[in-house]
Amino acid sequence: MSYEVRPPSSAGGTGLSGAMSGLRHKELSQSELRELDFKVSRGSQDARDDSRAENAIEDYVVKSERGRLSQPSSTVLRDLLDVSSFVQDAAAAIVDDSFLRCFQSQSSDPWNWNIYLAPLWLIGLVVRYLILFPLRFILLMGGFLLFFIAFFTVHAVFKNNPPRRARWERALAQFQCQVFVASWTGVIRYHGPRPVNRPNHVWVCNHTSMIDYIILTAYSPFAVIMQLHPGWVGFLQTKVLNCLGCLWFNRTEVKDRLVVAERMKAHVQAPGTTPLLIFPEGTCVNNEYCVMFKRGAFDLGATVCPIAIRYNKIFVDAFWNSKRQSFTAHLGKLMTSWAVVCDVYFLEPQKKADDESAQQFAERVQRLIAERAKLQIAPWDGYLKYYTLGIKHPDLVEKRRKVFADRISQYIKPDAPNHAFSNGADNGTPRQRAVTRHTT
């Protein structure tokens, strides 16, 4: 597969580099990428090709930004007021940050600061932390104890009978997920037919928290493609959930993505495997927005079965902000709430049309999920939360500073460092040249 990136054809515009002014857009949005004439030749499409595409786009952005910063100024006024671009970038990032709002937790409004509601709130606090939480914790630990005893017993007894062992292990994994849901007093309503394992089928779902997988597996076991986590979560991933055929990777390692892409294709095509669940957003979103779907799940030639999850935030916000909170703390927040309430919708299976690209297919399925879960579609790649162009190319930031300094320094007299601008007494001074440019 080959890639070609060409500048946009808009007349008189600065293209993508204009949108990158001041490095406010440190990430590339889906809509901005469409401004590029990005051609992909037919051939094998895998994670390595995706990496080449990203590098091609990134190289073009870097080149465009450098070229824009090197353009000479036309007027003194523009040079002096060029600081407005920095102010505009900062203000826009504060007032209308359409990217970070997808990953912000819901702020709770204060309601208990009065004489008659404060006592009720204190009673609720005591009930949740001193009664419900201990009972839920005992339930969860007891479930883990029974699960591990049964799991490793089955693993040893049916060592020479893999099919029977796999059935028992799937049932035990589903049992433990049901224990998790019970520890939150989960009120889960499932809509639509129960998933049935069929060859050449894949399930895709919007992603709010790791508990999405727990909620779905409590209803029907799934194999999942997920980021490998450290600690006790990683232990469960590698020692327990492998029995379901789950695939783990590190999103920052291209080699891991290559291996997972190949194993994903083999899993979907193999008969008798656990249904494969994919979160095409690639990261947790706050259940108010739906970011861009990766095309990997839609490029397998398989039937896609959409799943939409909508959480009711009346008792607790189920969004997991992994950058600010560990999964253990996230579980603690759920276990100290009144209940976790959500609706799960299993939608009609979708097939790729003959005249439809993989990305168009992904966008169509995304719209179905967003409409059912009442989410707003945001034209951003979720991986951009872990990637910043300014960090990967720090020379862009430094070059912008240098260009701005050079523009201002041309109006400062070399022999009068204590004066900001020339008084225009000498012929050919920078100020006189600037005024000449301004008046012509």
C-alpha positions as a Markdown table, in Angstrom:
| # | Residue | x | y | z |
|---|---|---|---|---|
| 1 | Met | 0.0 | 0.0 | 0.0 |
| 2 | Ser | 1.3 | 3.4 | -0.9 |
| 3 | Tyr | 0.4 | 6.8 | 0.4 |
| 4 | Glu | 0.4 | 10.2 | -1.2 |
| 5 | Val | -0.4 | 13.4 | 0.6 |
| 6 | Arg | -1.0 | 16.6 | -1.3 |
| 7 | Pro | -2.0 | 20.1 | -0.2 |
| 8 | Pro | -5.6 | 21.1 | -0.2 |
| 9 | Ser | -6.9 | 22.7 | -3.3 |
| 10 | Ser | -8.8 | 25.6 | -1.6 |
| 11 | Ala | -7.8 | 28.9 | -3.4 |
| 12 | Gly | -6.1 | 31.4 | -1.3 |
| 13 | Gly | -6.2 | 29.4 | 1.9 |
| 14 | Thr | -3.4 | 28.2 | 4.1 |
| 15 | Gly | -4.8 | 24.7 | 4.2 |
| 16 | Leu | -4.2 | 22.6 | 7.3 |
| 17 | Ser | -1.3 | 24.7 | 8.3 |
| 18 | Gly | -3.8 | 27.6 | 8.9 |
| 19 | Ala | -5.8 | 25.5 | 11.2 |
| 20 | Met | -2.6 | 24.7 | 13.1 |
| 21 | Ser | -1.9 | 28.3 | 13.9 |
| 22 | Gly | -0.1 | 28.7 | 17.1 |
| 23 | Leu | -0.1 | 24.9 | 17.6 |
| 24 | Arg | -3.6 | 25.3 | 19.2 |
| 25 | His | -4.7 | 22.3 | 17.2 |
| 26 | Lys | -2.0 | 20.1 | 18.7 |
| 27 | Glu | -3.9 | 17.1 | 17.4 |
| 28 | Leu | -5.4 | 16.4 | 14.0 |
| 29 | Ser | -9.2 | 16.0 | 13.8 |
| 30 | Gln | -11.0 | 13.8 | 11.4 |
| 31 | Ser | -12.5 | 16.8 | 9.6 |
| 32 | Glu | -9.0 | 18.4 | 9.2 |
| 33 | Leu | -7.6 | 15.2 | 7.7 |
| 34 | Arg | -10.3 | 15.3 | 5.1 |
| 35 | Glu | -8.9 | 18.6 | 3.8 |
| 36 | Leu | -5.9 | 16.7 | 2.6 |
| 37 | Asp | -5.9 | 14.9 | -0.7 |
| 38 | Phe | -4.9 | 11.6 | 0.9 |
| 39 | Lys | -4.8 | 8.7 | -1.6 |
| 40 | Val | -4.5 | 5.1 | -0.6 |
| 41 | Ser | -3.7 | 2.5 | -3.2 |
| 42 | Arg | -5.4 | -0.9 | -3.0 |
| 43 | Gly | -3.6 | -3.6 | -1.2 |
| 44 | Ser | -3.2 | -5.3 | 2.2 |
| 45 | Gln | -4.4 | -2.9 | 5.0 |
| 46 | Asp | -2.9 | -3.5 | 8.4 |
| 47 | Ala | -1.4 | -1.6 | 11.3 |
| 48 | Arg | 1.9 | -1.0 | 9.4 |
| 49 | Asp | 0.0 | 0.8 | 6.6 |
| 50 | Asp | -1.9 | 2.9 | 9.2 |
| 51 | Ser | 1.5 | 3.9 | 10.7 |
| 52 | Arg | 2.8 | 4.9 | 7.3 |
| 53 | Ala | -0.3 | 7.0 | 6.6 |
| 54 | Glu | 0.1 | 8.8 | 10.0 |
| 55 | Asn | 3.7 | 9.5 | 9.2 |
| 56 | Ala | 2.9 | 10.9 | 5.7 |
| 57 | Ile | 0.2 | 13.2 | 7.1 |
| 58 | Glu | 2.4 | 14.3 | 10.0 |
| 59 | Asp | 5.3 | 15.1 | 7.6 |
| 60 | Tyr | 3.0 | 17.2 | 5.5 |
| 61 | Val | 1.8 | 19.1 | 8.6 |
| 62 | Val | 5.3 | 19.8 | 9.8 |
| 63 | Lys | 6.3 | 21.0 | 6.4 |
| 64 | Ser | 3.3 | 23.3 | 6.0 |
| 65 | Glu | 3.7 | 24.8 | 9.5 |
| 66 | Arg | 7.4 | 25.6 | 8.9 |
| 67 | Gly | 6.6 | 27.2 | 5.5 |
| 68 | Arg | 3.8 | 29.3 | 7.0 |
| 69 | Leu | 6.1 | 30.6 | 9.8 |
| 70 | Ser | 8.7 | 31.5 | 7.3 |
| 71 | Gln | 6.5 | 33.8 | 5.2 |
| 72 | Pro | 7.5 | 37.5 | 5.4 |
| 73 | Ser | 5.2 | 40.0 | 6.9 |
| 74 | Ser | 3.6 | 42.8 | 4.8 |
| 75 | Thr | 2.8 | 45.6 | 7.2 |
| 76 | Val | 4.0 | 47.0 | 10.5 |
| 77 | Leu | 0.6 | 46.7 | 12.0 |
| 78 | Arg | 0.4 | 43.0 | 11.3 |
| 79 | Asp | 3.8 | 42.5 | 13.0 |
| 80 | Leu | 2.9 | 44.5 | 16.0 |
| 81 | Leu | -0.5 | 42.9 | 16.5 |
| 82 | Asp | 0.7 | 39.4 | 15.7 |
| 83 | Val | 0.4 | 38.6 | 19.4 |
| 84 | Ser | -3.4 | 38.5 | 18.8 |
| 85 | Ser | -2.9 | 35.0 | 17.3 |
| 86 | Phe | -1.5 | 33.8 | 20.6 |
| 87 | Val | -4.3 | 35.4 | 22.5 |
| 88 | Gln | -6.8 | 33.9 | 20.2 |
| 89 | Asp | -5.3 | 30.4 | 20.4 |
| 90 | Ala | -5.3 | 30.6 | 24.2 |
| 91 | Ala | -8.9 | 32.0 | 24.4 |
| 92 | Ala | -10.2 | 29.4 | 22.0 |
| 93 | Ala | -8.6 | 26.6 | 23.9 |
| 94 | Ile | -10.3 | 27.8 | 27.1 |
| 95 | Val | -13.7 | 28.8 | 25.8 |
| 96 | Asp | -14.3 | 26.1 | 23.2 |
| 97 | Asp | -12.1 | 23.1 | 23.6 |
| 98 | Ser | -14.1 | 20.6 | 21.5 |
| 99 | Phe | -11.5 | 17.8 | 22.1 |
| 100 | Leu | -11.0 | 17.8 | 25.8 |
| 101 | Arg | -14.7 | 18.2 | 26.5 |
| 102 | Cys | -15.1 | 14.6 | 25.3 |
| 103 | Phe | -12.9 | 13.4 | 28.2 |
| 104 | Gln | -14.2 | 15.5 | 31.1 |
| 105 | Ser | -16.2 | 14.0 | 33.9 |
| 106 | Gln | -19.6 | 15.5 | 34.8 |
| 107 | Ser | -19.5 | 18.0 | 37.5 |
| 108 | Ser | -22.2 | 17.6 | 40.2 |
| 109 | Asp | -24.2 | 20.6 | 41.2 |
| 110 | Pro | -24.4 | 21.3 | 44.9 |
| 111 | Trp | -27.9 | 20.5 | 46.3 |
| 112 | Asn | -27.4 | 19.8 | 50.0 |
| 113 | Trp | -26.4 | 23.2 | 51.3 |
| 114 | Asn | -29.5 | 24.1 | 53.3 |
| 115 | Ile | -31.0 | 23.2 | 56.6 |
| 116 | Tyr | -33.4 | 20.5 | 55.6 |
| 117 | Leu | -31.4 | 18.7 | 52.8 |
| 118 | Ala | -28.0 | 18.5 | 54.6 |
| 119 | Pro | -29.3 | 16.0 | 57.3 |
| 120 | Leu | -30.7 | 13.8 | 54.5 |
| 121 | Trp | -27.4 | 13.9 | 52.6 |
| 122 | Leu | -25.5 | 13.0 | 55.8 |
| 123 | Ile | -27.7 | 10.0 | 56.4 |
| 124 | Gly | -27.2 | 8.9 | 52.8 |
| 125 | Leu | -23.4 | 9.3 | 53.2 |
| 126 | Val | -23.5 | 7.1 | 56.3 |
| 127 | Val | -25.6 | 4.4 | 54.5 |
| 128 | Arg | -23.4 | 4.4 | 51.4 |
| 129 | Tyr | -20.0 | 4.3 | 53.1 |
| 130 | Leu | -20.7 | 2.4 | 56.4 |
| 131 | Ile | -23.4 | 0.0 | 55.3 |
| 132 | Leu | -23.6 | -0.6 | 51.5 |
| 133 | Phe | -19.8 | -0.4 | 50.8 |
| 134 | Pro | -18.8 | -3.0 | 53.4 |
| 135 | Leu | -21.5 | -5.4 | 52.2 |
| 136 | Arg | -20.5 | -4.9 | 48.6 |
| 137 | Phe | -16.8 | -5.3 | 49.4 |
| 138 | Ile | -17.5 | -8.6 | 51.2 |
| 139 | Leu | -19.6 | -9.7 | 48.2 |
| 140 | Leu | -16.9 | -8.9 | 45.8 |
| 141 | Met | -14.1 | -10.6 | 47.8 |
| 142 | Gly | -16.3 | -13.6 | 48.4 |
| 143 | Gly | -17.0 | -13.8 | 44.7 |
| 144 | Phe | -13.3 | -13.6 | 43.9 |
| 145 | Leu | -12.5 | -16.4 | 46.3 |
| 146 | Leu | -15.1 | -18.7 | 44.9 |
| 147 | Phe | -14.1 | -17.8 | 41.4 |
| 148 | Phe | -10.4 | -18.5 | 41.8 |
| 149 | Ile | -11.0 | -21.8 | 43.6 |
| 150 | Ala | -13.3 | -23.0 | 40.8 |
| 151 | Phe | -11.3 | -21.5 | 38.0 |
| 152 | Phe | -8.0 | -23.1 | 38.8 |
| 153 | Thr | -9.7 | -26.4 | 39.8 |
| 154 | Val | -11.4 | -26.5 | 36.3 |
| 155 | His | -8.1 | -25.6 | 34.7 |
| 156 | Ala | -6.4 | -28.6 | 36.4 |
| 157 | Val | -9.2 | -31.2 | 36.2 |
| 158 | Phe | -10.0 | -30.6 | 32.5 |
| 159 | Lys | -6.4 | -30.0 | 31.4 |
| 160 | Asn | -6.6 | -32.7 | 28.7 |
| 161 | Asn | -10.1 | -31.7 | 27.6 |
| 162 | Pro | -9.8 | -28.2 | 26.2 |
| 163 | Pro | -13.4 | -27.8 | 24.8 |
| 164 | Arg | -15.0 | -28.7 | 28.1 |
| 165 | Arg | -12.5 | -26.6 | 30.1 |
| 166 | Ala | -13.2 | -23.6 | 27.8 |
| 167 | Arg | -17.0 | -23.9 | 28.5 |
| 168 | Trp | -16.5 | -24.0 | 32.2 |
| 169 | Glu | -14.0 | -21.1 | 32.1 |
| 170 | Arg | -16.4 | -19.0 | 30.1 |
| 171 | Ala | -19.2 | -19.7 | 32.6 |
| 172 | Leu | -17.0 | -18.8 | 35.5 |
| 173 | Ala | -15.8 | -15.5 | 33.8 |
| 174 | Gln | -19.5 | -14.6 | 33.3 |
| 175 | Phe | -20.2 | -15.4 | 36.9 |
| 176 | Gln | -17.4 | -13.1 | 38.2 |
| 177 | Cys | -18.7 | -10.3 | 35.9 |
| 178 | Gln | -22.1 | -10.7 | 37.4 |
| 179 | Val | -20.6 | -10.4 | 40.9 |
| 180 | Phe | -18.9 | -7.2 | 39.8 |
| 181 | Val | -22.3 | -5.8 | 38.6 |
| 182 | Ala | -23.9 | -6.9 | 41.9 |
| 183 | Ser | -21.2 | -5.1 | 43.9 |
| 184 | Trp | -22.3 | -1.8 | 42.3 |
| 185 | Thr | -26.0 | -2.6 | 42.7 |
| 186 | Gly | -26.1 | -2.5 | 38.9 |
| 187 | Val | -29.5 | -1.9 | 37.3 |
| 188 | Ile | -28.8 | -3.0 | 33.7 |
| 189 | Arg | -31.5 | -3.2 | 31.1 |
| 190 | Tyr | -30.6 | -5.2 | 28.0 |
| 191 | His | -32.5 | -4.4 | 24.8 |
| 192 | Gly | -32.4 | -6.7 | 21.7 |
| 193 | Pro | -31.5 | -10.3 | 21.0 |
| 194 | Arg | -28.7 | -11.9 | 23.0 |
| 195 | Pro | -25.5 | -12.2 | 21.0 |
| 196 | Val | -24.9 | -15.6 | 19.4 |
| 197 | Asn | -21.6 | -16.8 | 18.3 |
| 198 | Arg | -21.5 | -16.8 | 14.5 |
| 199 | Pro | -18.5 | -17.1 | 12.2 |
| 200 | Asn | -17.3 | -13.9 | 10.4 |
| 201 | His | -19.2 | -11.6 | 12.9 |
| 202 | Val | -17.7 | -8.9 | 15.1 |
| 203 | Trp | -19.3 | -6.7 | 17.8 |
| 204 | Val | -18.5 | -3.0 | 18.2 |
| 205 | Cys | -19.5 | -0.7 | 21.1 |
| 206 | Asn | -19.0 | 2.8 | 22.3 |
| 207 | His | -16.6 | 3.0 | 25.2 |
| 208 | Thr | -17.1 | 4.8 | 28.6 |
| 209 | Ser | -15.2 | 2.7 | 31.1 |
| 210 | Met | -13.6 | -0.7 | 31.5 |
| 211 | Ile | -16.9 | -1.7 | 33.2 |
| 212 | Asp | -18.5 | -1.7 | 29.7 |
| 213 | Tyr | -16.8 | -5.1 | 29.1 |
| 214 | Ile | -17.9 | -6.3 | 32.5 |
| 215 | Ile | -21.5 | -5.3 | 31.9 |
| 216 | Leu | -21.6 | -7.0 | 28.5 |
| 217 | Thr | -19.8 | -10.2 | 29.6 |
| 218 | Ala | -22.2 | -10.5 | 32.6 |
| 219 | Tyr | -24.9 | -10.9 | 30.0 |
| 220 | Ser | -23.0 | -13.0 | 27.4 |
| 221 | Pro | -19.3 | -13.8 | 27.3 |
| 222 | Phe | -17.1 | -11.8 | 24.9 |
| 223 | Ala | -13.5 | -11.8 | 23.8 |
| 224 | Val | -12.2 | -8.3 | 23.8 |
| 225 | Ile | -9.4 | -6.3 | 22.3 |
| 226 | Met | -8.1 | -4.0 | 25.1 |
| 227 | Gln | -5.1 | -2.1 | 26.3 |
| 228 | Leu | -2.9 | -4.2 | 28.7 |
| 229 | His | -3.0 | -2.6 | 32.2 |
| 230 | Pro | -0.6 | -3.1 | 35.1 |
| 231 | Gly | -1.4 | -4.4 | 38.6 |
| 232 | Trp | -4.2 | -6.7 | 39.5 |
| 233 | Val | -6.1 | -5.7 | 36.4 |
| 234 | Gly | -3.2 | -6.9 | 34.3 |
| 235 | Phe | -3.1 | -10.2 | 36.3 |
| 236 | Leu | -6.8 | -10.8 | 35.5 |
| 237 | Gln | -6.2 | -10.0 | 31.8 |
| 238 | Thr | -3.3 | -12.3 | 31.3 |
| 239 | Lys | -4.2 | -15.2 | 33.7 |
| 240 | Val | -8.0 | -15.3 | 33.6 |
| 241 | Leu | -9.5 | -13.6 | 30.5 |
| 242 | Asn | -7.1 | -15.3 | 28.1 |
| 243 | Cys | -9.5 | -18.3 | 28.4 |
| 244 | Leu | -12.0 | -16.2 | 26.4 |
| 245 | Gly | -9.5 | -15.5 | 23.6 |
| 246 | Cys | -9.0 | -11.8 | 24.6 |
| 247 | Leu | -6.3 | -9.9 | 22.8 |
| 248 | Trp | -4.1 | -7.4 | 24.7 |
| 249 | Phe | -1.8 | -4.7 | 23.3 |
| 250 | Asn | 0.1 | -1.5 | 24.1 |
| 251 | Arg | -1.3 | 1.4 | 22.1 |
| 252 | Thr | 2.1 | 3.0 | 21.9 |
| 253 | Glu | 3.8 | 0.0 | 20.4 |
| 254 | Val | 3.4 | -0.5 | 16.7 |
| 255 | Lys | 4.6 | -4.1 | 16.9 |
| 256 | Asp | 1.8 | -4.9 | 19.3 |
| 257 | Arg | -0.8 | -3.5 | 17.0 |
| 258 | Leu | 0.5 | -5.5 | 14.1 |
| 259 | Val | 0.3 | -8.8 | 16.1 |
| 260 | Val | -3.2 | -7.9 | 17.3 |
| 261 | Ala | -4.4 | -7.0 | 13.8 |
| 262 | Glu | -3.4 | -10.5 | 12.5 |
| 263 | Arg | -4.9 | -12.3 | 15.5 |
| 264 | Met | -8.1 | -10.3 | 15.2 |
| 265 | Lys | -8.6 | -11.5 | 11.6 |
| 266 | Ala | -7.9 | -15.1 | 12.6 |
| 267 | His | -10.3 | -14.9 | 15.6 |
| 268 | Val | -13.2 | -13.6 | 13.5 |
| 269 | Gln | -12.7 | -16.3 | 10.8 |
| 270 | Ala | -12.2 | -19.2 | 13.2 |
| 271 | Pro | -15.4 | -21.3 | 14.1 |
| 272 | Gly | -16.3 | -21.9 | 17.7 |
| 273 | Thr | -14.5 | -18.9 | 19.2 |
| 274 | Thr | -16.0 | -16.5 | 21.7 |
| 275 | Pro | -17.7 | -13.5 | 20.1 |
| 276 | Leu | -15.2 | -10.7 | 19.5 |
| 277 | Leu | -15.9 | -7.3 | 21.0 |
| 278 | Ile | -14.1 | -4.2 | 19.8 |
| 279 | Phe | -14.2 | -0.6 | 21.2 |
| 280 | Pro | -13.4 | 1.3 | 17.9 |
| 281 | Glu | -13.0 | 4.6 | 19.7 |
| 282 | Gly | -9.8 | 3.3 | 21.3 |
| 283 | Thr | -10.2 | 5.2 | 24.6 |
| 284 | Cys | -12.8 | 6.0 | 27.2 |
| 285 | Val | -15.2 | 8.8 | 26.4 |
| 286 | Asn | -17.5 | 10.5 | 28.8 |
| 287 | Asn | -20.8 | 9.0 | 27.4 |
| 288 | Glu | -21.8 | 12.4 | 26.1 |
| 289 | Tyr | -19.7 | 12.3 | 22.9 |
| 290 | Cys | -18.7 | 9.7 | 20.5 |
| 291 | Val | -15.2 | 10.2 | 18.9 |
| 292 | Met | -13.9 | 8.8 | 15.6 |
| 293 | Phe | -14.2 | 5.1 | 15.1 |
| 294 | Lys | -11.0 | 3.3 | 14.0 |
| 295 | Arg | -11.5 | 1.4 | 10.8 |
| 296 | Gly | -9.8 | -1.8 | 11.9 |
| 297 | Ala | -13.0 | -3.6 | 12.9 |
| 298 | Phe | -14.7 | -2.5 | 9.7 |
| 299 | Asp | -11.9 | -3.7 | 7.4 |
| 300 | Leu | -12.2 | -7.4 | 8.1 |
| 301 | Gly | -14.9 | -8.2 | 5.6 |
| 302 | Ala | -17.1 | -9.3 | 8.5 |
| 303 | Thr | -20.6 | -8.5 | 9.6 |
| 304 | Val | -20.6 | -5.8 | 12.2 |
| 305 | Cys | -23.0 | -6.0 | 15.1 |
| 306 | Pro | -23.3 | -2.5 | 16.9 |
| 307 | Ile | -23.9 | -2.2 | 20.6 |
| 308 | Ala | -24.9 | 1.1 | 22.2 |
| 309 | Ile | -24.4 | 1.7 | 26.0 |
| 310 | Arg | -26.1 | 4.7 | 27.7 |
| 311 | Tyr | -25.4 | 5.4 | 31.4 |
| 312 | Asn | -27.9 | 7.2 | 33.6 |
| 313 | Lys | -25.8 | 9.6 | 35.7 |
| 314 | Ile | -28.5 | 10.2 | 38.3 |
| 315 | Phe | -26.5 | 8.2 | 40.9 |
| 316 | Val | -22.9 | 8.1 | 39.6 |
| 317 | Asp | -20.9 | 9.1 | 36.5 |
| 318 | Ala | -19.6 | 5.8 | 35.1 |
| 319 | Phe | -16.9 | 7.5 | 33.0 |
| 320 | Trp | -13.4 | 6.4 | 33.8 |
| 321 | Asn | -10.8 | 9.1 | 33.4 |
| 322 | Ser | -7.7 | 6.9 | 33.3 |
| 323 | Lys | -5.3 | 9.8 | 33.4 |
| 324 | Arg | -6.6 | 11.1 | 36.7 |
| 325 | Gln | -7.9 | 7.9 | 38.4 |
| 326 | Ser | -6.8 | 4.4 | 38.8 |
| 327 | Phe | -9.3 | 1.6 | 38.0 |
| 328 | Thr | -9.3 | 0.6 | 41.7 |
| 329 | Ala | -10.3 | 4.1 | 42.7 |
| 330 | His | -12.9 | 4.1 | 39.9 |
| 331 | Leu | -14.4 | 0.8 | 41.3 |
| 332 | Gly | -14.4 | 2.4 | 44.8 |
| 333 | Lys | -16.5 | 5.3 | 43.4 |
| 334 | Leu | -19.0 | 2.9 | 41.9 |
| 335 | Met | -19.2 | 0.8 | 45.0 |
| 336 | Thr | -19.9 | 3.8 | 47.2 |
| 337 | Ser | -22.7 | 5.1 | 45.0 |
| 338 | Trp | -26.3 | 4.1 | 45.3 |
| 339 | Ala | -26.4 | 2.2 | 42.0 |
| 340 | Val | -25.0 | 2.0 | 38.5 |
| 341 | Val | -27.9 | 2.4 | 36.0 |
| 342 | Cys | -27.5 | 1.9 | 32.3 |
| 343 | Asp | -29.2 | 0.6 | 29.1 |
| 344 | Val | -27.6 | -1.7 | 26.6 |
| 345 | Tyr | -28.9 | -1.8 | 23.1 |
| 346 | Phe | -28.0 | -4.6 | 20.7 |
| 347 | Leu | -28.7 | -3.1 | 17.2 |
| 348 | Glu | -29.2 | -4.7 | 13.8 |
| 349 | Pro | -26.1 | -6.3 | 12.2 |
| 350 | Gln | -24.6 | -4.2 | 9.5 |
| 351 | Lys | -22.8 | -5.2 | 6.3 |
| 352 | Lys | -20.4 | -3.1 | 4.3 |
| 353 | Ala | -21.9 | -1.8 | 1.0 |
| 354 | Asp | -20.1 | -2.4 | -2.3 |
| 355 | Asp | -19.5 | 1.3 | -2.9 |
| 356 | Glu | -18.5 | 2.0 | 0.7 |
| 357 | Ser | -15.0 | 2.4 | 2.1 |
| 358 | Ala | -14.0 | 1.0 | 5.4 |
| 359 | Gln | -14.0 | 4.5 | 6.9 |
| 360 | Gln | -17.4 | 5.3 | 5.5 |
| 361 | Phe | -18.7 | 2.0 | 6.9 |
| 362 | Ala | -17.3 | 2.9 | 10.3 |
| 363 | Glu | -18.9 | 6.4 | 10.3 |
| 364 | Arg | -22.3 | 4.8 | 9.4 |
| 365 | Val | -22.1 | 2.4 | 12.3 |
| 366 | Gln | -20.9 | 5.2 | 14.5 |
| 367 | Arg | -24.0 | 7.3 | 13.7 |
| 368 | Leu | -26.3 | 4.3 | 14.5 |
| 369 | Ile | -24.7 | 3.9 | 17.9 |
| 370 | Ala | -24.6 | 7.6 | 18.6 |
| 371 | Glu | -28.3 | 8.0 | 17.7 |
| 372 | Arg | -29.4 | 5.1 | 19.9 |
| 373 | Ala | -27.2 | 6.1 | 22.9 |
| 374 | Lys | -28.0 | 9.8 | 22.4 |
| 375 | Leu | -24.4 | 10.8 | 22.0 |
| 376 | Gln | -22.9 | 13.8 | 20.1 |
| 377 | Ile | -20.4 | 12.8 | 17.4 |
| 378 | Ala | -17.1 | 14.6 | 17.8 |
| 379 | Pro | -14.7 | 14.6 | 14.8 |
| 380 | Trp | -11.6 | 13.6 | 16.8 |
| 381 | Asp | -9.4 | 10.6 | 16.9 |
| 382 | Gly | -9.4 | 9.3 | 20.5 |
| 383 | Tyr | -5.7 | 8.3 | 20.3 |
| 384 | Leu | -4.9 | 12.0 | 20.1 |
| 385 | Lys | -5.3 | 12.0 | 23.9 |
| 386 | Tyr | -2.0 | 10.2 | 24.0 |
| 387 | Tyr | -0.3 | 12.1 | 21.2 |
| 388 | Thr | 0.8 | 15.7 | 20.9 |
| 389 | Leu | 2.3 | 17.2 | 17.8 |
| 390 | Gly | 4.1 | 19.9 | 19.7 |
| 391 | Ile | 5.8 | 17.3 | 21.9 |
| 392 | Lys | 6.8 | 15.1 | 19.0 |
| 393 | His | 8.1 | 18.1 | 17.1 |
| 394 | Pro | 9.4 | 20.6 | 19.6 |
| 395 | Asp | 11.2 | 22.5 | 16.9 |
| 396 | Leu | 7.9 | 23.8 | 15.7 |
| 397 | Val | 7.3 | 25.6 | 19.0 |
| 398 | Glu | 10.8 | 27.0 | 19.1 |
| 399 | Lys | 10.7 | 28.1 | 15.5 |
| 400 | Arg | 7.5 | 30.0 | 16.1 |
| 401 | Arg | 9.1 | 31.8 | 19.0 |
| 402 | Lys | 12.1 | 32.7 | 16.9 |
| 403 | Val | 10.1 | 33.9 | 13.9 |
| 404 | Phe | 8.0 | 36.2 | 16.2 |
| 405 | Ala | 11.2 | 37.5 | 17.8 |
| 406 | Asp | 12.8 | 38.2 | 14.4 |
| 407 | Arg | 9.8 | 40.1 | 13.2 |
| 408 | Ile | 9.8 | 42.4 | 16.3 |
| 409 | Ser | 13.6 | 42.8 | 16.4 |
| 410 | Gln | 13.7 | 44.3 | 12.9 |
| 411 | Tyr | 12.1 | 47.5 | 14.3 |
| 412 | Ile | 14.7 | 47.8 | 17.2 |
| 413 | Lys | 17.8 | 50.0 | 16.6 |
| 414 | Pro | 21.0 | 48.0 | 17.0 |
| 415 | Asp | 22.7 | 50.9 | 18.7 |
| 416 | Ala | 19.9 | 51.7 | 21.1 |
| 417 | Pro | 19.0 | 48.5 | 23.0 |
| 418 | Asn | 17.1 | 50.5 | 25.7 |
| 419 | His | 14.5 | 51.9 | 23.3 |
| 420 | Ala | 11.8 | 49.8 | 21.9 |
| 421 | Phe | 11.6 | 51.5 | 18.5 |
| 422 | Ser | 13.6 | 53.9 | 16.3 |
| 423 | Asn | 12.8 | 57.6 | 16.4 |
| 424 | Gly | 13.2 | 57.8 | 12.6 |
| 425 | Ala | 16.0 | 60.4 | 12.7 |
| 426 | Asp | 18.3 | 58.4 | 10.5 |
| 427 | Asn | 17.6 | 57.6 | 6.9 |
| 428 | Gly | 17.2 | 53.9 | 6.3 |
| 429 | Thr | 16.4 | 53.1 | 9.9 |
| 430 | Pro | 14.2 | 50.1 | 10.5 |
| 431 | Arg | 11.3 | 52.4 | 11.6 |
| 432 | Gln | 11.5 | 54.4 | 8.4 |
| 433 | Arg | 11.5 | 51.3 | 6.3 |
| 434 | Ala | 8.6 | 50.0 | 8.2 |
| 435 | Val | 6.6 | 53.2 | 7.7 |
| 436 | Thr | 7.4 | 53.1 | 4.0 |
| 437 | Arg | 6.1 | 49.6 | 3.7 |
| 438 | His | 3.0 | 50.7 | 5.7 |
| 439 | Thr | 2.1 | 53.7 | 3.5 |
| 440 | Thr | 2.7 | 52.1 | 0.2 |
